[in-house]
Amino acid sequence: MMQVHFGIELLKAEWPSAVACLGTFDGVHRGHQTVISAAVQHARERGLPCVLVTFDRHPASVLAPDRCPPSIAPLSLNLRQIESLGISAAVILPFTHELSQTTATDFLAQVLIEKAHATELVVGHDFAFGRGREGTTAWLKDRIATSVVPPFEIDGQRVSSTIIRSAIERGDMEQVAHWLGRPFEIEGVVVGGQRLGRELGFPTINLARAYDGVVPADGIYSGKAHTSLGSFDAAISIGMRPTVNGSNRTIEAYLLNFPPTEIYGYSVRLEVRRWIRNELKFDSLEALKEQMARDVEMVANSR
């Protein structure tokens, strides 16, 4: 079980030394997994804990908010993936303006060595930290034992959060899953809607998120919903609902074989697995109902 610590003020590490890895790790894609797994392996070979140090938000949200990309996953999902890789303890640092002005020397001494008790670091090839990104891999190697993990590539393409966001935005969810190593997920809370799906015979759940995350292109997708009542195949609709003159973008899902019960206020994770079709405007609700039936049948047959 991974320990999670928010901030360093109350961190009282009793282990004498540790292997640490540091990064943003948005989405914890296969490139990130390679770095984290290498750190875990180094730690196990030495009989030490592996401590991951990351941030509560993307650094660009403070340094360049107008250019900050939407997150691939909220912190809760990132931590779930990080824990699955064998990390002993995760330290989550609030990325504030004050932290952004911390020099690499002070961060290494006060956070990584003094607080996390790091005696060795494992980082990605393009890693840099501290004010002005002065703490490069070369800088680190002059000051502490540091292992640098080379770029992770698939078919000659370096896997990165940037290319994954782009693939999500165009709805290429199968490629996204290949780069993430798992289906893309959206986490949200079930809220009330127009209840139109109920009238059409396909009651849907409407998700409200609590984070600024990237959203797949408008359209209909097959996927799976993970709820407190179990996991269910799902037909997922993302878009403006043009047939009913929708005024805002929504994320809805019809859960196949879901019991007749209300789950308003419950948290749900949606795996968005495969694009089915574009969002369309139908001439009537009856035409929409007929298409929804075909969509659900396609999801049922793609299990």
C-alpha positions as CSV (number, residue, x, y, z in Angstrom):
1,M,0.0,0.0,0.0
2,M,1.4,3.4,-1.0
3,Q,1.6,6.2,1.6
4,V,0.5,9.6,0.3
5,H,1.8,12.8,1.9
6,F,0.5,16.3,0.9
7,G,3.3,18.8,1.3
8,I,6.6,18.4,3.1
9,E,6.0,20.3,6.3
10,L,4.6,17.3,8.2
11,L,6.7,14.7,6.4
12,K,8.8,12.9,9.1
13,A,10.5,10.1,7.1
14,E,12.1,7.5,9.4
15,W,13.8,5.6,6.6
16,P,17.5,6.5,6.6
17,S,17.7,6.6,2.8
18,A,15.6,6.2,-0.3
19,V,15.5,6.1,-4.1
20,A,13.4,9.0,-5.4
21,C,11.8,9.9,-8.7
22,L,10.4,13.4,-9.5
23,G,8.1,14.6,-12.2
24,T,4.6,15.9,-13.2
25,F,3.5,12.4,-14.5
26,D,0.2,13.7,-16.0
27,G,-1.7,10.6,-17.2
28,V,1.0,8.2,-16.0
29,H,1.5,7.0,-19.6
30,R,3.9,4.3,-20.7
31,G,6.8,6.7,-20.8
32,H,6.1,7.7,-17.2
33,Q,5.6,4.1,-16.2
34,T,9.1,3.2,-17.5
35,V,10.7,5.9,-15.3
36,I,8.7,5.0,-12.2
37,S,9.3,1.2,-12.7
38,A,13.0,1.8,-13.1
39,A,13.0,3.8,-9.8
40,V,11.1,1.0,-8.0
41,Q,13.5,-1.6,-9.4
42,H,16.5,0.4,-8.2
43,A,15.0,0.7,-4.8
44,R,14.2,-3.0,-4.4
45,E,17.7,-4.0,-5.5
46,R,19.0,-1.8,-2.6
47,G,16.4,-2.8,-0.1
48,L,15.2,0.8,0.1
49,P,11.8,2.6,-0.2
50,C,10.9,4.3,-3.5
51,V,9.6,7.8,-3.0
52,L,7.8,9.7,-5.8
53,V,7.7,13.4,-5.6
54,T,5.1,15.2,-7.8
55,F,2.9,18.2,-7.9
56,D,-0.8,18.9,-7.3
57,R,-1.1,20.7,-10.6
58,H,0.7,21.3,-13.9
59,P,3.6,23.8,-13.3
60,A,2.4,25.7,-16.3
61,S,-0.8,26.6,-14.4
62,V,1.4,28.9,-12.3
63,L,4.2,29.8,-14.7
64,A,2.2,30.3,-17.9
65,P,-1.5,29.9,-17.2
66,D,-2.6,31.0,-20.7
67,R,-0.6,28.1,-22.1
68,C,-1.4,25.5,-19.5
69,P,-2.6,22.3,-21.1
70,P,-5.7,20.5,-19.8
71,S,-4.8,17.5,-17.6
72,I,-5.1,14.0,-19.0
73,A,-6.2,12.7,-15.6
74,P,-7.0,14.2,-12.1
75,L,-4.6,13.6,-9.3
76,S,-6.8,10.8,-7.9
77,L,-6.5,8.7,-11.0
78,N,-2.7,9.5,-11.4
79,L,-2.1,8.3,-7.8
80,R,-4.1,5.1,-8.5
81,Q,-1.8,4.3,-11.4
82,I,1.3,5.3,-9.5
83,E,0.4,3.0,-6.6
84,S,0.0,0.1,-9.0
85,L,3.6,0.4,-10.0
86,G,5.0,-0.3,-6.5
87,I,5.8,3.1,-5.2
88,S,6.3,3.1,-1.4
89,A,5.4,6.7,-0.7
90,A,4.2,9.7,-2.8
91,V,4.8,13.3,-1.8
92,I,2.4,15.8,-3.4
93,L,3.7,19.3,-3.4
94,P,1.4,22.3,-4.0
95,F,3.0,24.0,-7.0
96,T,2.9,27.7,-5.9
97,H,4.7,30.8,-7.2
98,E,6.9,30.5,-4.2
99,L,7.9,26.9,-5.1
100,S,8.5,27.9,-8.7
101,Q,11.1,30.4,-7.4
102,T,13.0,27.7,-5.4
103,T,16.5,27.1,-6.8
104,A,17.5,23.6,-7.8
105,T,20.1,23.6,-5.1
106,D,17.5,24.4,-2.4
107,F,15.0,21.9,-3.7
108,L,17.5,19.1,-3.9
109,A,18.8,19.8,-0.4
110,Q,15.6,20.8,1.4
111,V,13.0,18.5,-0.2
112,L,14.7,15.5,-1.8
113,I,17.6,15.0,0.6
114,E,16.4,16.5,3.9
115,K,12.8,15.5,3.8
116,A,12.5,12.5,1.5
117,H,16.0,11.2,2.5
118,A,16.9,10.5,-1.1
119,T,20.4,9.1,-1.8
120,E,19.7,8.3,-5.4
121,L,17.4,9.7,-8.1
122,V,15.8,8.2,-11.2
123,V,14.5,10.7,-13.7
124,G,13.4,10.9,-17.4
125,H,15.7,12.1,-20.1
126,D,14.1,15.5,-20.5
127,F,13.8,16.2,-16.8
128,A,14.6,19.6,-15.3
129,F,13.5,21.3,-12.1
130,G,14.1,24.4,-10.0
131,R,14.0,28.1,-10.9
132,G,14.7,28.5,-14.6
133,R,14.8,24.7,-15.0
134,E,18.4,24.9,-13.9
135,G,18.3,21.4,-12.3
136,T,19.0,19.4,-15.5
137,T,20.1,15.7,-15.5
138,A,23.7,16.8,-16.0
139,W,23.5,19.2,-13.1
140,L,22.0,16.4,-10.9
141,K,24.7,13.9,-11.8
142,D,27.3,16.2,-10.4
143,R,25.6,16.3,-7.0
144,I,23.8,13.0,-6.3
145,A,23.7,9.5,-7.8
146,T,21.3,9.9,-10.7
147,S,20.0,7.4,-13.3
148,V,18.5,8.8,-16.4
149,V,15.8,6.8,-18.3
150,P,15.9,7.2,-22.1
151,P,12.8,8.2,-24.1
152,F,10.1,5.6,-24.4
153,E,9.1,5.0,-28.0
154,I,6.5,3.0,-29.8
155,D,7.0,2.5,-33.6
156,G,9.5,5.3,-33.6
157,Q,7.2,7.7,-31.8
158,R,8.2,9.1,-28.5
159,V,5.3,8.7,-26.1
160,S,4.4,12.0,-24.4
161,S,1.5,13.7,-22.6
162,T,1.4,16.2,-25.5
163,I,0.7,13.6,-28.2
164,I,-1.7,11.8,-26.0
165,R,-3.8,15.0,-25.4
166,S,-3.9,15.5,-29.2
167,A,-5.1,12.0,-29.8
168,I,-7.8,12.3,-27.1
169,E,-9.0,15.6,-28.6
170,R,-9.5,13.9,-32.0
171,G,-11.2,10.9,-30.5
172,D,-8.6,8.3,-31.4
173,M,-9.2,6.4,-28.1
174,E,-7.6,3.1,-29.2
175,Q,-4.3,4.9,-29.9
176,V,-4.6,6.7,-26.6
177,A,-5.0,3.3,-24.8
178,H,-1.9,2.0,-26.6
179,W,0.1,4.9,-25.3
180,L,-1.4,5.0,-21.8
181,G,-1.2,1.2,-21.4
182,R,-4.9,1.3,-20.4
183,P,-8.2,2.9,-21.6
184,F,-8.5,6.7,-21.1
185,E,-10.8,7.5,-18.1
186,I,-13.0,10.3,-17.1
187,E,-13.9,10.7,-13.4
188,G,-16.9,12.6,-12.3
189,V,-20.0,12.9,-10.1
190,V,-23.5,11.9,-11.3
191,V,-25.8,14.9,-11.5
192,G,-29.3,15.5,-12.7
193,G,-30.1,16.3,-16.3
194,Q,-33.1,16.8,-18.5
195,R,-34.1,13.1,-18.0
196,L,-34.6,12.9,-21.8
197,G,-32.8,9.6,-22.0
198,R,-35.4,8.2,-19.5
199,E,-38.2,9.3,-21.8
200,L,-36.5,7.6,-24.8
201,G,-36.0,4.4,-22.9
202,F,-32.3,4.8,-22.4
203,P,-31.8,6.5,-19.0
204,T,-28.3,8.0,-18.9
205,I,-26.0,9.3,-16.2
206,N,-24.7,12.8,-16.5
207,L,-21.1,13.4,-15.2
208,A,-19.9,16.6,-13.7
209,R,-16.1,16.8,-13.3
210,A,-14.1,18.7,-10.6
211,Y,-11.0,19.2,-12.8
212,D,-9.9,20.9,-16.0
213,G,-9.2,17.8,-18.0
214,V,-9.0,17.1,-21.7
215,V,-12.2,15.7,-23.2
216,P,-12.5,13.4,-26.3
217,A,-13.9,14.8,-29.5
218,D,-17.7,15.1,-29.7
219,G,-19.3,11.8,-30.6
220,I,-20.5,8.5,-29.4
221,Y,-18.1,6.0,-27.8
222,S,-18.2,2.5,-26.4
223,G,-16.7,2.1,-22.9
224,K,-17.2,0.9,-19.4
225,A,-18.5,2.6,-16.3
226,H,-17.1,1.8,-12.8
227,T,-19.6,2.5,-10.1
228,S,-20.2,1.6,-6.4
229,L,-22.6,-1.0,-7.7
230,G,-20.1,-2.6,-10.0
231,S,-18.8,-2.2,-13.6
232,F,-21.0,-2.0,-16.6
233,D,-20.6,-1.7,-20.4
234,A,-21.5,1.8,-21.5
235,A,-22.6,3.8,-24.5
236,I,-21.0,7.2,-24.0
237,S,-22.1,10.5,-25.5
238,I,-19.9,13.6,-25.5
239,G,-21.1,16.8,-27.1
240,M,-23.7,19.5,-27.4
241,R,-26.9,17.4,-27.9
242,P,-27.9,19.3,-31.1
243,T,-31.2,17.4,-31.5
244,V,-32.5,19.0,-28.3
245,N,-30.7,22.3,-28.9
246,G,-28.3,21.8,-26.0
247,S,-26.4,24.9,-24.8
248,N,-23.5,23.3,-23.1
249,R,-21.1,20.3,-23.7
250,T,-22.1,17.3,-21.7
251,I,-20.7,13.8,-20.9
252,E,-23.4,11.2,-20.6
253,A,-23.5,7.4,-20.5
254,Y,-26.1,4.7,-20.8
255,L,-25.1,1.8,-18.7
256,L,-26.1,-1.6,-20.0
257,N,-27.8,-3.9,-17.5
258,F,-27.6,-1.3,-14.8
259,P,-30.1,-1.9,-11.9
260,P,-33.1,0.4,-11.6
261,T,-31.7,2.7,-9.0
262,E,-30.6,6.3,-8.7
263,I,-26.9,7.2,-8.1
264,Y,-27.1,11.0,-8.1
265,G,-24.1,12.3,-6.2
266,Y,-22.1,9.1,-6.6
267,S,-18.6,9.1,-8.1
268,V,-18.2,7.2,-11.4
269,R,-15.2,6.4,-13.6
270,L,-15.8,6.1,-17.3
271,E,-13.4,4.2,-19.6
272,V,-13.7,5.7,-23.1
273,R,-12.6,2.9,-25.2
274,R,-13.6,3.2,-28.9
275,W,-15.2,5.9,-31.1
276,I,-18.5,4.7,-32.7
277,R,-19.8,7.7,-34.7
278,N,-20.0,11.5,-34.9
279,E,-22.6,13.4,-32.9
280,L,-25.5,14.0,-35.2
281,K,-28.6,16.2,-35.2
282,F,-31.8,14.2,-35.8
283,D,-35.1,15.4,-37.3
284,S,-37.1,13.9,-34.4
285,L,-36.8,12.3,-31.0
286,E,-38.0,9.1,-32.5
287,A,-35.1,9.1,-35.0
288,L,-32.7,9.8,-32.1
289,K,-34.3,6.9,-30.1
290,E,-33.8,4.5,-33.0
291,Q,-30.1,5.5,-33.4
292,M,-29.5,5.1,-29.6
293,A,-30.8,1.6,-29.9
294,R,-28.3,0.9,-32.6
295,D,-25.5,2.4,-30.6
296,V,-26.3,0.3,-27.6
297,E,-26.5,-2.8,-29.7
298,M,-23.1,-2.0,-31.1
299,V,-21.7,-1.6,-27.6
300,A,-23.2,-4.9,-26.5
301,N,-21.7,-6.7,-29.4
302,S,-18.3,-5.3,-28.9
303,R,-17.7,-6.8,-25.5
